[in-house]
Amino acid sequence: MQNTRINRLIDVLGDRFGGWLSNPWRRISLLIISLLFGTFLGTAISTIAGQSADWDIIAAGLLVLLTEFANWLVYGGRRSAARSLWVEMLNALKIGLTYNLFVEAFKLGS
C-alpha cells in the first residue's frame, strides 16, 4: 500500500489505542466488562429462548458453537493469539455466559 496521510493517520491511531490498552487496569476493566456482559447475555438468551419453546434447540446449538470456537482460539493453536486482548475478552464473555446459564438452571430447579 502507499504511504498516504490516511494510512499514517490510521497507523498512528492504532498505535495510540494499543498504547492506551497496554495499561493493566484498562485491560482488567475491559475483561470485567466482558465478563459482566456475558452474564447479561446469558440471562437474555435464556429468557428469550425460554419464552417461545421453538428456539431452545437452535439457541443451545449456537451457544455450544460459540463456546467451542472460543475454546479453540484460547486453548488450541498458537500461544501468541491466546494472549491477544480480543481473545481474552471473548473467553471472559464465554465464562460469564456459561456461569449465568448454570445459575439460570439452578433457579429453574429450585
C-alpha positions in Angstrom: 0.0 0.0 0.0 1.1 3.5 -0.5 2.1 5.6 2.5 -0.7 8.2 2.3 -1.8 10.6 5.0 -4.9 8.5 5.8 -2.7 5.3 6.2 -0.4 7.2 8.5 -3.3 8.5 10.5 -4.8 5.1 10.9 -1.4 3.7 11.9 -0.9 6.4 14.5 -4.4 6.0 15.9 -3.9 2.2 16.1 -0.6 2.7 17.9 -2.2 5.1 20.4 -5.1 2.9 21.0 -2.8 -0.1 21.6 -0.7 2.0 24.0 -3.9 3.0 25.8 -4.9 -0.6 26.1 -1.4 -1.6 27.4 -2.3 -0.2 30.8 -3.1 -3.2 33.0 -6.0 -1.5 34.8 -7.7 -0.7 31.5 -7.2 -4.3 30.3 -8.6 -5.7 33.5 -11.6 -3.3 33.4 -12.3 -4.4 29.8 -12.2 -8.0 30.8 -14.6 -7.4 33.7 -17.0 -5.6 31.4 -16.8 -8.5 29.0 -17.5 -11.0 31.9 -20.5 -9.0 33.1 -21.8 -8.6 29.5 -21.6 -12.4 29.2 -23.8 -12.8 32.3 -26.3 -10.4 30.9 -26.2 -12.2 27.5 -26.8 -15.5 29.3 -29.9 -14.1 31.0 -31.2 -12.5 27.8 -30.7 -15.7 25.7 -32.3 -18.0 28.2 -35.2 -15.6 28.7 -35.8 -15.1 25.0 -35.3 -18.8 24.1 -37.5 -19.9 27.0 -40.3 -17.5 26.1 -41.0 -19.3 22.8 -40.1 -23.0 23.0 -39.3 -23.1 19.3 -35.8 -21.6 19.7 -34.5 -23.8 22.5 -32.6 -26.2 20.3 -31.2 -23.6 18.0 -30.1 -21.3 20.8 -28.4 -24.3 22.6 -26.6 -25.2 19.3 -25.4 -21.7 18.8 -24.1 -21.4 22.3 -22.2 -24.7 22.0 -20.6 -23.5 18.8 -19.6 -20.2 20.4 -18.0 -21.9 23.4 -16.2 -24.4 21.3 -14.9 -21.7 19.0 -13.7 -19.6 22.0 -12.0 -22.7 23.4 -10.3 -23.4 20.1 -9.0 -19.9 20.0 -7.8 -19.8 23.6 -6.5 -23.3 24.3 -5.6 -24.6 20.9 -3.3 -23.3 18.3 -0.7 -20.5 18.7 0.2 -19.1 22.1 0.6 -15.5 20.8 -3.0 -15.4 19.7 -4.1 -16.6 23.1 -2.6 -13.5 24.8 -4.5 -11.1 22.5 -6.9 -8.8 24.2 -9.8 -9.7 21.9 -9.3 -13.4 22.5 -9.2 -12.8 26.3 -12.4 -10.7 26.1 -14.1 -13.5 24.1 -13.0 -16.0 26.8 -14.3 -13.8 29.6 -17.6 -13.4 27.7 -17.8 -17.2 27.3 -17.1 -17.7 31.0 -19.8 -15.2 32.0 -22.3 -16.7 29.7 -21.7 -20.3 30.9 -21.8 -19.2 34.5 -25.1 -17.5 34.1 -26.6 -20.4 32.3 -25.7 -22.6 35.3 -27.3 -20.0 37.6 -30.4 -20.0 35.5 -30.6 -23.8 35.6 -30.3 -23.7 39.4 -33.1 -21.1 39.6 -35.3 -23.3 37.5 -34.5 -26.3 39.5 -35.5 -24.8 42.8 
